[in-house]
Amino acid sequence: MKLKTLSTLVAAGLALSAVSLSTHAAGRLVVYCSATNAMCEAETKAFAEKYDVKTTFVRNGSGSTLAKIEAEKRNPQADVWYGGTMDPHSQAGEMDLLEPYVSPNLDQIMPQFRDPAKRKGNYSSAVYVGILGFGVNKDRLKEKGIAIPTCWKDLIKPEYKGEIQIADPQSSGTAYTALATFDQLWGTEQAFDYLKKINTNISQYTKSGIAPARNAARGEAAIGIGFLHDYSLEVENGAPLELISPCEGTGYEIGGVSIIKNARNMDNAKLFVDWTLSKEAQEISWKEGKSYQILTNTSAESSPMALKLSDLKLINYDMDKYGDSEVRKELINKWVTEVKMGK
């Protein structure tokens, strides 16, 4: 009887442990984050506290994150992908790496951004809009006696040799947006002629799209090409930067959020998407995350540092075309072969 009682207790204990582990697993979420580290931390921390979910994030650029999700498709190591440009999110949807989800908060999002990816059916949602341009370190240019550029075409002038930084489009969604913007502004032939000319003025192709803003702020480069909200943060921190939305017009990013297919914590992934589309979460992105994009939730209050869509000359950015995985591969491969390898 004692042995039977003991075995019964052990079995009951094991069953209880299994339930406990299952419950604990249901309270987890792993986020691949391609926003700034501060924004990733602010959003995941607020979500964890609000919903009592143990939340962790891994920060990486959009291009690198897409490659990671593809490599892990048979055994996903994360549940949701937050932040970063829509183009690679869109490509992930085309590659069948994402889980479609229609959030109940979609009706709070600007109508034009409610299903922004090429593959329709809400494989990705839009959490912010970022404007491509460049930030200029006024002090460095003044010391060198060089004028402040106002157009994309100004950046190929010889006086800016060694003074410009931009990210590498192989790892950075920001830089891919720049490639796609030039292609749409001038056509492929003229765009790559421009890229070869500006290549002689580039001092460094950084891994992330944020790095040129930080380096320009420190005076390590005179000009950084990227999303202007990253430069707004540096201005707030006291950097002598002037933000330029180029005279020819410019492209923009839509910041995405997507659920990874076969996510281990699917319910929490859906809850996180609902969270990122909410007024509360989008305001946290700048109040605590210090990220000054244009918000997609129509009821959310934008940062005073944020740009206004109505003040900008934007191209009609073709999200469907440039969110296509084959178009992305062709443009990046062409850039590597014709521009980077020639540096």
Salt bridges, closest charged atoms under 4 A:
GLU72 OE2 - LYS68 NZ 3.11
GLU94 OE2 - LYS118 NZ 3.87
ASP96 OD1 - ARG119 NH1 3.30
ASP96 OD2 - LYS261 NZ 2.70
ASP154 OD1 - LYS157 NZ 3.29
GLU163 OE1 - ARG140 NE 2.57
GLU163 OE2 - LYS144 NZ 3.43
ASP168 OD2 - LYS340 NZ 2.56
ASP193 OD2 - LYS197 NZ 3.15
GLU220 OE2 - ARG218 NE 2.94
ASP230 OD1 - HIS229 NE2 3.75
GLU253 OE2 - HIS229 NE2 3.70
GLU280 OE1 - LYS50 NZ 3.31
GLU283 OE2 - LYS279 NZ 2.91
GLU283 OE1 - LYS287 NZ 3.35
ASP324 OD2 - LYS118 NZ 2.68
GLU326 OE2 - LYS329 NZ 3.89
GLU338 OE1 - LYS196 NZ 3.34
GLU338 OE2 - LYS334 NZ 2.77
